Amino acid sequence: MDISVRNSVLELSKTIENSPVYEEYSKLRDEIRSNPELKIALDEYKAIQTSVELKELRGQEVSDEERTRLDECYSKVSLSELSLRFIESEKKVVLMLSEVYKLLEKNIDIDMDFFDKL
């Protein structure tokens, strides 16, 4: 990788890491990690949620069993105010990173149209 690009990425990483959005996420993530039961429940919820979302994006059928399992996991996770705050915080970080990617894509002429077909 070109050294100037690498340095810019490292600088951007530090800027993101020091942003209020990421700092809140990091604080909540550390709290979640200190509660093993909650961490396991959140990991299970996120794994099932990701699996369901990928199936939906691919046009595949999501079974009633999978939807029920997702609902059950969410019900379990939603009992904790901490986990709800963490999920919301994580969404904000993902949105921020998505916006960074979109800006890069917009300002660098790279043909990424094939992603629309995934």
Secondary structure, DSSP 8 states (H G I E B T S, - for coil): --HHHHHHHHHHHHHHHTSHHHHHHHHHHHHHHT-HHHHHHHHHHHHHHHHHHHHHHTT----HHHHHHHHHHHHHHTT-HHHHHHHHHHHHHHHHHHHHHHHHHHHS----GGGGG-
